[in-house]
């Protein structure tokens, strides 16, 4: 029985061949690079009470990009360009479309570098804004 245990101990401590070590190192590097390079910005929303109506605070994470390109949509309208922002947060202070009536606002972002929006759009996030 002790011979089997001794052999298992030897197998676990066996040094990897140069090829195995290189392959393992390359796999770790590829995994780290994939995790580090996000394809879409991450952002959080928060509703704040503003003058006359609520505002929406968008806290975003650029992941080493220059900035984010932000679009919004109110009700059933078209997507509108809101901002290119290089410092978080962005605060949407637009007035309600119909004064005194709550509305649903939708937001999406993508990265912005060297004057050009790039990457995929984030998932759409909906926020209800009230008077």
BAFI-3210 file (N, C-alpha, C; in Angstrom, 3 decimals, decimal comma, padded with zeros to 6 digits):
// residues 131
n [1|2|3|4|5|6|7|8|9|10|11|12|13|14|15|16|17|18|19|20|21|22|23|24|25|26|27|28|29|30|31|32|33|34|35|36|37|38|39|40|41|42|43|44|45|46|47|48|49|50|51|52|53|54|55|56|57|58|59|60|61|62|63|64|65|66|67|68|69|70|71|72|73|74|75|76|77|78|79|80|81|82|83|84|85|86|87|88|89|90|91|92|93|94|95|96|97|98|99|100|101|102|103|104|105|106|107|108|109|110|111|112|113|114|115|116|117|118|119|120|121|122|123|124|125|126|127|128|129|130|131]
n.u [000,812|001,938|003,719|002,084|001,053|003,466|004,134|001,996|002,520|004,921|004,045|002,364|004,217|005,768|007,682|006,475|006,737|008,646|006,990|004,404|004,352|004,608|002,260|000,330|000,920|000,334|-002,420|-003,334|-002,625|-004,209|-006,757|-006,692|-006,393|-008,802|-010,632|-009,875|-010,428|-013,189|-016,193|-018,339|-019,387|-019,859|-022,626|-024,501|-027,722|-029,392|-032,061|-032,598|-033,837|-034,695|-034,968|-038,234|-038,621|-037,635|-034,215|-031,816|-029,074|-026,223|-023,839|-020,816|-018,359|-015,314|-013,308|-010,526|-010,902|-011,292|-013,709|-017,343|-020,121|-023,261|-026,685|-030,197|-033,705|-037,038|-040,247|-042,010|-040,300|-037,535|-034,082|-031,893|-028,956|-027,119|-024,703|-021,080|-019,043|-016,353|-015,850|-017,202|-019,988|-022,685|-025,358|-028,702|-030,696|-032,921|-036,113|-039,417|-041,306|-044,071|-045,223|-045,602|-046,341|-045,398|-042,650|-041,094|-037,722|-035,081|-031,807|-028,622|-025,232|-021,980|-018,475|-016,155|-013,561|-010,846|-012,416|-014,416|-017,302|-017,338|-017,316|-019,781|-023,263|-024,503|-026,769|-030,162|-031,264|-033,976|-035,680|-038,020|-039,190|-040,417|-042,630]
n.v [-001,198|001,263|001,642|002,365|004,813|006,230|006,309|007,821|010,224|010,906|011,213|013,472|015,435|015,578|017,350|019,576|019,120|021,125|021,850|021,356|023,160|025,606|025,589|025,623|028,097|029,817|029,364|030,400|033,103|033,819|033,509|035,454|037,796|037,776|038,129|040,654|042,387|043,910|043,830|045,497|048,495|048,657|049,641|051,409|052,432|055,140|056,740|060,142|062,920|065,763|069,261|069,903|067,428|063,932|062,901|060,919|059,108|057,863|055,648|054,694|052,338|052,451|050,647|050,953|052,331|055,362|056,712|056,730|056,268|057,482|056,710|057,462|056,758|057,842|056,937|055,826|056,786|057,524|056,374|058,612|060,574|061,184|061,811|061,984|060,741|061,098|060,934|059,423|060,125|060,198|062,454|062,446|065,017|065,780|067,311|065,978|064,471|064,955|067,220|066,529|063,890|060,550|058,792|056,222|055,672|054,648|053,336|052,957|052,003|052,284|051,715|054,475|055,661|057,596|059,421|057,811|055,797|052,459|048,833|046,577|047,345|047,926|045,945|047,055|049,321|050,030|052,763|054,260|057,506|060,069|062,907]
n.w [000,000|000,737|-001,352|-003,508|-002,602|-002,460|-005,199|-006,257|-005,022|-006,241|-008,894|-008,686|-008,097|-010,295|-012,599|-015,145|-018,700|-021,026|-023,178|-022,146|-020,014|-021,371|-022,877|-020,850|-019,672|-021,836|-022,084|-019,638|-019,982|-022,207|-021,129|-019,103|-020,658|-022,088|-020,018|-019,145|-021,257|-021,825|-023,732|-023,729|-022,029|-018,471|-016,515|-013,975|-012,809|-011,173|-009,601|-009,023|-007,110|-008,786|-009,777|-010,209|-011,465|-011,527|-011,929|-013,767|-012,782|-014,262|-013,649|-014,821|-016,111|-017,647|-018,392|-019,231|-021,638|-023,610|-023,189|-022,955|-025,155|-025,086|-025,355|-025,281|-024,803|-024,818|-023,793|-026,611|-028,462|-030,751|-030,551|-028,946|-029,186|-026,297|-024,925|-025,101|-022,832|-020,596|-017,961|-015,188|-013,044|-015,526|-015,726|-016,449|-017,057|-018,424|-019,064|-018,335|-020,993|-021,116|-018,986|-015,548|-015,910|-015,428|-017,009|-019,001|-019,344|-021,441|-021,605|-023,215|-023,882|-025,410|-025,966|-026,432|-028,339|-029,443|-030,980|-032,062|-031,720|-030,464|-030,339|-028,914|-028,235|-024,925|-022,925|-022,868|-020,430|-018,366|-016,844|-014,699|-014,609|-012,570|-011,861]
ca.u [000,000|002,794|004,326|001,107|001,053|004,717|004,087|001,071|003,224|005,893|003,321|001,893|005,333|006,521|007,718|005,888|007,692|008,677|005,798|003,222|004,439|004,334|000,834|-000,401|001,155|-000,414|-003,850|-003,590|-002,511|-005,386|-007,915|-006,548|-006,652|-010,239|-011,329|-009,513|-010,975|-014,647|-016,693|-019,328|-019,218|-020,793|-023,147|-025,584|-028,611|-029,975|-032,993|-032,371|-034,864|-034,186|-035,899|-039,398|-038,810|-036,491|-033,107|-031,228|-027,623|-025,634|-022,470|-020,275|-016,983|-014,749|-012,399|-009,350|-011,242|-011,286|-015,002|-018,523|-021,089|-024,527|-027,953|-031,392|-034,991|-038,157|-041,513|-041,870|-039,485|-036,307|-032,880|-031,288|-027,608|-027,130|-023,383|-019,833|-018,596|-015,077|-015,795|-018,438|-021,215|-023,460|-026,682|-029,727|-031,567|-033,937|-037,456|-040,374|-041,948|-045,360|-045,059|-046,490|-046,658|-044,229|-042,262|-040,044|-036,535|-034,195|-030,426|-027,628|-023,904|-020,877|-017,223|-015,768|-012,112|-010,272|-013,447|-015,304|-017,944|-016,918|-017,773|-021,211|-024,124|-024,891|-028,193|-030,953|-031,711|-035,164|-035,888|-039,226|-038,933|-041,675|-042,558]
ca.v [000,000|002,437|001,828|003,106|006,188|006,845|006,560|008,947|011,418|011,205|011,710|014,830|016,361|015,477|018,654|019,581|019,270|022,497|022,053|021,437|024,413|026,710|025,531|026,058|029,545|030,475|029,288|031,372|034,449|034,048|033,670|036,759|038,831|037,772|038,713|042,064|043,167|043,890|044,260|046,553|049,142|048,306|050,843|051,308|053,600|055,563|057,857|061,225|063,960|067,021|070,381|069,703|066,005|063,101|062,770|059,583|059,089|056,690|055,434|053,747|051,874|052,528|049,524|051,416|053,032|056,809|057,162|055,984|056,924|057,197|057,012|057,274|056,763|058,125|056,439|055,031|057,580|056,965|056,533|059,933|060,735|061,991|062,355|061,236|061,102|060,495|060,845|058,969|059,654|061,074|062,680|062,814|065,995|066,247|067,382|064,978|064,807|065,558|067,681|065,924|062,497|059,669|058,192|055,209|056,030|053,524|053,752|051,997|052,607|051,532|052,423|055,555|055,851|058,356|060,049|056,843|054,782|051,125|047,714|046,281|048,087|047,239|045,650|048,247|049,433|050,887|053,475|055,091|058,829|060,685|064,352]
ca.w [000,000|000,796|-002,673|-004,317|-002,125|-002,879|-006,639|-006,489|-004,583|-007,287|-010,069|-008,427|-008,029|-011,543|-013,293|-016,488|-019,793|-021,536|-024,008|-021,281|-019,263|-022,300|-023,221|-019,664|-019,541|-022,914|-021,738|-018,565|-020,560|-023,051|-020,237|-018,451|-021,665|-022,388|-018,873|-019,025|-022,367|-021,868|-025,034|-023,498|-020,718|-017,402|-015,877|-013,004|-012,828|-009,898|-009,768|-008,073|-007,184|-009,313|-009,729|-011,067|-011,788|-011,179|-012,871|-013,744|-012,678|-014,894|-013,209|-015,798|-015,978|-019,001|-018,646|-019,980|-022,874|-023,412|-022,692|-023,393|-026,038|-024,393|-026,019|-024,477|-025,515|-023,913|-024,336|-027,848|-029,390|-031,327|-029,745|-029,044|-028,647|-025,078|-024,572|-025,050|-021,492|-020,224|-016,507|-014,563|-013,688|-016,403|-015,137|-017,421|-016,414|-019,375|-018,483|-018,806|-022,275|-020,745|-017,606|-014,557|-016,258|-015,387|-018,284|-018,976|-020,125|-021,706|-021,833|-023,682|-024,059|-026,012|-025,719|-027,335|-028,361|-030,564|-031,801|-032,700|-030,873|-030,875|-029,519|-028,926|-027,314|-023,708|-022,832|-022,582|-019,035|-018,266|-015,593|-014,695|-014,050|-012,150|-011,565]
c.u [000,861|003,488|003,401|001,082|002,321|004,695|003,146|001,753|004,239|005,199|002,851|003,030|006,175|006,539|007,127|006,997|007,640|007,426|004,539|003,206|004,104|002,854|-000,012|-000,275|000,375|-001,905|-004,195|-003,563|-003,735|-006,624|-007,876|-006,856|-008,134|-011,029|-011,077|-010,171|-012,489|-015,106|-017,757|-019,053|-020,210|-021,318|-024,318|-026,443|-029,135|-030,876|-032,760|-033,492|-034,219|-035,211|-037,034|-039,643|-037,571|-035,449|-032,593|-029,714|-027,125|-024,168|-021,871|-018,805|-016,396|-013,822|-011,247|-009,663|-011,279|-012,599|-016,111|-019,412|-022,455|-025,712|-029,106|-032,639|-036,070|-039,449|-041,265|-041,025|-038,266|-035,151|-032,289|-029,865|-027,705|-025,767|-022,265|-019,237|-017,311|-014,908|-017,165|-018,718|-021,737|-024,825|-027,624|-030,734|-032,644|-035,304|-038,331|-040,978|-043,286|-045,271|-046,078|-046,824|-045,391|-043,923|-041,167|-038,921|-035,672|-032,812|-029,606|-026,330|-023,024|-019,612|-016,995|-014,267|-011,716|-011,336|-014,447|-015,954|-017,535|-017,417|-019,278|-021,956|-024,343|-026,334|-028,913|-031,418|-032,856|-035,293|-037,153|-038,923|-040,282|-041,502|-042,075]
c.v [001,271|002,696|002,635|004,565|006,910|007,197|007,726|010,254|011,861|011,778|013,143|015,842|016,361|016,839|018,530|019,686|020,719|022,803|022,197|022,754|025,607|026,758|026,035|027,576|030,315|030,470|030,288|032,798|034,783|034,280|035,039|037,897|038,919|038,397|040,209|042,928|043,001|044,383|045,341|047,215|048,568|049,612|050,526|052,557|053,870|056,758|058,863|062,244|065,259|068,120|070,114|068,261|065,224|063,115|061,341|059,709|057,775|056,618|054,350|053,449|051,731|051,368|049,903|051,986|054,532|057,314|056,245|056,883|056,512|057,609|056,725|057,312|056,989|057,666|055,546|055,759|056,844|057,130|057,912|059,888|061,624|062,611|061,395|061,676|060,356|060,374|060,478|059,824|060,653|061,227|063,195|063,714|066,515|066,309|066,257|065,424|065,486|065,923|067,011|064,455|061,641|059,100|057,148|055,686|054,784|054,059|052,602|052,746|051,685|052,330|053,493|055,755|056,614|058,881|059,100|055,926|053,397|050,069|047,536|047,219|047,248|046,767|046,950|048,190|050,432|051,469|054,292|056,377|059,491|062,176|064,623]
c.w [000,000|-000,539|-003,583|-003,884|-002,557|-004,357|-006,952|-006,104|-005,652|-008,511|-009,868|-008,460|-009,296|-012,235|-014,696|-017,526|-020,272|-022,350|-023,181|-020,510|-020,148|-022,650|-022,055|-019,482|-020,598|-022,620|-020,644|-019,098|-021,411|-022,193|-019,566|-019,419|-021,983|-021,247|-018,788|-020,094|-022,436|-023,229|-024,909|-022,147|-019,712|-016,834|-014,963|-013,113|-011,423|-010,172|-008,647|-008,202|-007,640|-009,147|-010,709|-011,476|-011,355|-012,294|-012,770|-013,770|-013,266|-014,471|-014,091|-015,529|-017,378|-019,348|-019,578|-021,365|-022,559|-022,808|-023,145|-024,244|-025,506|-025,252|-025,068|-025,343|-024,465|-024,565|-025,545|-028,893|-029,909|-030,340|-030,016|-028,497|-027,415|-024,792|-024,954|-023,730|-021,149|-018,713|-015,963|-013,337|-014,710|-015,751|-016,208|-016,714|-017,363|-018,689|-019,037|-020,134|-022,049|-019,265|-016,687|-014,817|-016,210|-016,771|-018,067|-019,879|-020,266|-022,042|-022,383|-023,920|-024,886|-025,763|-026,773|-027,206|-029,617|-031,528|-032,429|-031,669|-031,377|-029,903|-029,647|-027,995|-026,061|-023,848|-022,472|-021,123|-018,987|-016,886|-015,720|-013,946|-013,768|-011,899|-010,148]
res [x|x|x|x|x|x|x|x|x|x|x|x|x|x|x|x|x|x|x|x|x|x|x|x|x|x|x|x|x|x|x|x|x|x|x|x|x|x|x|x|x|x|x|x|x|x|x|x|x|x|x|x|x|x|x|x|x|x|x|x|x|x|x|x|x|x|x|x|x|x|x|x|x|x|x|x|x|x|x|x|x|x|x|x|x|x|x|x|x|x|x|x|x|x|x|x|x|x|x|x|x|x|x|x|x|x|x|x|x|x|x|x|x|x|x|x|x|x|x|x|x|x|x|x|x|x|x|x|x|x|x]
***
